Amino acid sequence: MSLITDADEMVDRLVNLDLDLLRAFVSVVECASFTRAAAALGRTQPAVSLQIRRLEDQLRAPLLDRGGRGVALTTEGAALLPQARRLLRLNDEIVAALGDGDLEGEVRFGAPEDVATMHLPGILGAFARSHPRIRLAVTCDYTANLLDQMSRGLLDLALIKREPVGPDLGVRVWGEPLVWVALDSAVVEAAPLPLIVAPAPDIYRKRALAALQGAGIDFRASFTSPSLAGQLAALRAGLGVGVLPAAMVPRDLAVIGPPLPPLSDSEIALVSARNAGGPSGLLAQEVLRALERGPGPA
């Protein structure tokens, strides 16, 4: 191990990281695109690319693999990402405590009912306490309707359920393994299989129907409700089998395996309006940081 014996050498080894460069790095990773990160940051794509180069020069390490399509982290970049998020979060908490709490405005935020009910109360509550002058208007609806509202400029941010399609539709927040659930496994002996679903175009409904049709299992819709509470009530009444994310299965319901076929995963992604900054940008950062490790158990 080499020892630093010269004062000038010691100064040369000290690096003060630029938070603007770290924010650009995190934005590029979260947006999975230099172009989308530039739009979110209100900069040009070349300017964001230059910021990443400057950060790599400061750290003397490559952070992004530019050899393939899209944005891929190097080993050094993957190690930096959680630390960069931690620094930015501390910075934002300090600014909020000392003055950014005066930031005013409104954030129109959308999410499917089950996601909003299970995962957002703590996040939105903490955000409201940190930013008391920012008003939150929350809409719960199906993904297709939320995307329609986004396209018409009625929402600033939305958590959506999507196919695992890559970065083209929002920033991936977590993956959702889906499972069959029922009050009792004996339900699978019924023919046709009684199915508890949401109306179209719900992605869990799509997954259920595709899996059953692919396996050649006859089914009937025994209960249809757009409400998670309504579906859970029907499941607890023993009216049939339904589909839930594995992390959201209540303890009083059973996960059903074979002979029911496996279900394809879905994803939760965060979609932001173009040039979303200010209050909506702050909330987007809070949601991504709070949920980056995925949801906890139900």
Salt bridges, closest charged atoms under 4 A:
GLU9 OE2 - ARG13 NH2 3.27
GLU30 OE2 - ARG85 NE 3.18
GLU56 OE1 - ARG53 NH1 3.96
GLU56 OE2 - ARG66 NH1 3.07
ASP92 OD1 - ARG23 NH2 2.95
ASP92 OD2 - ARG289 NH1 3.13
GLU93 OE2 - ARG89 NE 3.47
ASP102 OD1 - ARG133 NE 3.66
GLU104 OE2 - ARG133 NH1 3.59
ASP114 OD2 - LYS161 NZ 2.86
ASP148 OD2 - ARG152 NE 3.02
ASP156 OD1 - ARG108 NH2 2.93
GLU163 OE2 - LYS206 NZ 3.05
GLU163 OE1 - ARG207 NH2 2.70
ASP252 OD2 - ARG236 NE 2.68
GLU267 OE1 - ARG162 NH2 2.83
GLU267 OE2 - ARG172 NE 2.98
GLU286 OE2 - ARG89 NH2 3.41
GLU292 OE1 - ARG85 NH1 2.28
GLU292 OE2 - ARG293 NH1 3.86
